[in-house]
Amino acid sequence: MKNNVWFVTGASKGLGLSLVKKLLDAGYRVAATSRNPERLQRSAGAGPERFLALDMRLTDENSVAAAVQRTVEHFGRIDVVVNNAGYGMIGALEELSDEEARANFDVNVFGSLNVIRKTLPYLRAQGSGHIFNVASIGGFSGAFPGFGIYCATKFAMHGFSEALSEEVKPFGIQVTVVSPGYFRTDFLSSNSLAVPQQEMDVYKNVRETQTVHQNSYNGQQPGDPDKASDVMIRVSESSDAPLHLFLGQDAYTMAGLKIEAIKKDLRSVQDLATATGFEM
């Protein structure tokens, strides 16, 4: 396993940087992308025989293809792909513009799909590999006022990860969609959390959510990103990895509440909703 080569996007900070450092400490070889590869190289503190810092524009297919090709040329292969790059967005659906919403989807969803498309030919050819798509508990439970667009991008990651898992299973490739709760990174800081250009005063509940996340939760998140990285590495070493990986007690609690809510809704209208077939 220690010979495996990891390809990690969004590695300049937070969970991505923590994962890179943990992987290097464990003896893995790592290629990682950042908008500032020089700073990433300094942060990683490893030589070219084990670490490759890449400047990659996630929304540019040619840039992604070039980064993947450089990784293969440098290390000879890719074994584990981590789609970690992305950013948060808070704002009511009505107050976020089409441009703002599409920009979040371009990075969180279509950027990840670019990476998947460009790495899969190598994984298929070698008959092995593991793809981690880092979503969020907000991709399983969307009951967060103001996070509708962000949650939608992460729900999309859950959906295409489930389909991808079935598509690539015949090639010996595993897929895991990661759903972290609140981890102490700079995800809630101003350079990682976009806000509406045109806020609407009527959405007081959204502003309250925004204020709490930016001023109360930020820097006080219960999750340790280093421990989350350890879990991901352990899962990568399994021959029977879970498709769904929830990280953090808060993620487990929220997932459980969502599952119970769905069960309640199913039961409440089951007789009515299942009597919809043609009479035989």
VENVENHU-V72963 format. One record per backbone hydrogen bond with DSSP energy under -0.5 kcal/mol. CO is the residue of the C=O (numbers start at 1). NH is the residue of the N-H. Records with the same first field share a line. If there is no record, write none. Layout:
BEGIN
CO->NH, NH
END
This chain:
BEGIN
1->4
4->6, 29
5->79, 80
6->8, 31
7->82
8->33
13->16, 17
14->18
15->19
16->20
17->21
18->22
19->23
20->24
21->25
22->26
23->27, 28
24->27
29->6
30->52
31->8
32->54
33->11
34->56
36->40
37->41
38->42
39->43
40->44
41->45
47->50, 51
50->30
52->32
54->34, 56
56->58
57->60
59->61
60->64
61->65
62->66
63->67
64->68
65->69
66->70
67->71
68->72
69->73
70->74
71->75, 76
72->76
79->130
80->7
81->83, 132
82->9, 84
83->134
88->194
89->150
90->196
92->96
97->101
98->102
99->103
100->104
101->105
102->106
103->107
104->108
105->109, 110
106->111
107->112
109->113
110->114
111->115
112->116
113->117
114->118
115->119
116->120
117->121
119->122, 123
120->124
121->125
122->126
123->127, 128
129->174
130->81, 132
131->133, 176
132->83, 134
133->135, 178
136->139
137->140, 141
142->144
144->147
146->91
147->151
148->152
149->153
150->154
151->155
152->156
153->157
154->158
155->159
156->160
157->161
158->162
159->163
160->164
161->165
162->166
163->167
164->168
165->169
168->171, 173
169->172
172->129
174->131
176->133, 178
177->245
178->135
179->247
180->137
181->183
182->223
183->185
186->189
189->192, 193
192->88, 194
194->90
199->201
200->203
202->204
203->207
204->208
205->209
206->210
207->211
208->212
209->213
210->214
211->215, 216
212->216, 217
213->218
217->220, 221
223->184, 225
224->227, 228
225->229
226->230
227->231
228->232
229->233
230->234
231->235
232->236
233->237
234->237
235->238
238->241
243->177, 245
244->246
245->179
246->248
247->181
248->252
249->253
250->254
251->255
252->256
253->257
254->258
255->259
256->260
257->261
258->262
259->263
260->264
261->265
262->266
263->267
264->268
265->269
267->270
269->273
270->274
271->275
272->275
274->276
END
